[in-house]
Amino acid sequence: MIIEFVNDDGGYLAWLRDHPTGYVLNCEPNRKPTYLMLHRARCWTISGEPSSGRSWTSIYQKVCSDSRGELDRWATQVGQVSACGICVPGTSIDG
């Protein structure tokens, strides 16, 4: 199941806590193909306390799923996915 978070940091952080092996697609709220970054849910760059008091889900939408394959299929409607170089979510597609 895919869950999208926009202007909902509480819901997003709760999802991360409840789905530590999941995936997060960080993208612009208007679903532009220019930025689709895939992370593992445990990646420090998309979790914890946002720097400078910013919000996690106001500037960038978070599209979350336990399935990498679901996010890949969702993203094909938008553009090309890039993988985070820090958490390295890999290239294999699961169910």
Residue pairs with C-beta under 8 A, 6 or more apart in sequence:
1 65
1 66
1 70
2 63
2 64
2 65
2 70
2 71
2 74
3 15
3 63
3 64
3 65
4 61
4 62
4 63
4 64
5 11
5 12
5 15
5 56
5 57
5 61
5 62
5 63
5 64
6 29
6 57
6 58
6 61
6 62
7 55
7 57
7 58
8 57
9 50
9 55
9 56
9 57
9 58
12 56
12 57
12 62
12 64
13 47
13 56
15 22
15 41
15 64
16 22
16 24
16 41
16 42
16 46
16 47
16 64
19 41
19 64
19 66
20 41
20 42
21 40
21 41
21 42
21 66
22 40
22 41
22 64
22 65
22 66
23 38
23 39
23 40
23 41
23 64
23 65
23 66
23 67
23 68
23 71
23 89
24 38
24 39
24 40
24 41
24 43
24 46
24 62
24 63
24 64
25 36
25 37
25 38
25 39
25 62
25 63
25 64
25 71
25 74
25 75
25 81
26 35
26 36
26 37
26 38
26 39
26 46
26 60
26 61
26 62
27 35
27 36
27 37
27 60
27 61
27 63
27 78
28 34
28 35
28 60
28 61
29 59
29 60
29 61
31 61
31 77
31 78
32 78
32 79
33 78
33 79
33 80
34 79
35 60
36 75
36 78
36 79
36 80
36 81
36 82
37 81
37 82
37 83
37 84
38 68
38 71
38 81
38 82
38 83
38 84
38 89
39 45
39 46
39 84
39 87
39 89
40 84
40 87
40 88
40 89
41 47
41 64
42 87
43 84
43 86
43 87
44 86
44 87
45 84
45 86
45 87
46 56
46 62
47 56
50 56
56 62
63 71
63 74
65 71
65 74
67 94
67 95
68 89
68 90
68 92
68 93
68 94
69 93
69 94
69 95
71 81
72 81
72 93
75 81
83 89
83 90
83 91
